[in-house]
Amino acid sequence: MSRYTGSEYKRARRVGFSISETGKELARRPYGPGQHGSARKGKLSDYGIQLKEKQKVRFMYGLSERQFRKTFDEAAKIQGIHGTNFLRLLESRLDNLVYRIGFASTRRGARQLVNHGHITVNGKKVDIPSYRVKTGDVISLKDKDKELKVVLEALSKVTKRVEFINYDDKKMQATYVRLPERAELNADINEALIVEFYNK
């Protein structure tokens, strides 16, 4: 299945959840897209609730169903709470961390930066958005790309960063210092419902 290239605002409104985690998509029209988006809909079944939760997270990180399921299965092999491990694996993707650092203002923009070869990990170019960053790895821009207008604009809008990333302003590089705690991730996600969905 090809990657979705449509409106992220429509996706966000469909699941009633801010994919960008900024709330902008739902600020003006906090209801589903389309002619009947604001009409009252019937109560969702348990399956419908679980599916919606899964779609929320999949849309947020911008993954295909196949990538999403593969990551979920990988999380099952790690000791600990399945749902928390799953979110940590999603957070450890290179495209997501480029977004968290602030090199791009959206995850889609971050994925494009990685795809086009602007990002390095420990000094080596990495152009695979799904690359799994390890704790201690240093993420930076290639020297010739540190003046990219799109990057400078995105960085100028950053007001706060997550605590599991250390950013060096002068070097324009960040270190993934540790795995995130569950409390540091989106509180509106109920990962237990995703575990239930896939374990049926």
PyMOL commands that set and color helices and strands:
alter all, ss='L'
color gray80, all
select helices_A, chain A and resi 8-15+24-27+46-61+65-76+82-91+94-101+107-115+143-145+149-156+182-184+191-198
alter helices_A, ss='H'
color red, helices_A
select strands_A, chain A and resi 119-121+124-125+138-141+165-168+173-176
alter strands_A, ss='S'
color yellow, strands_A
deselect
rebuild
show_as cartoon
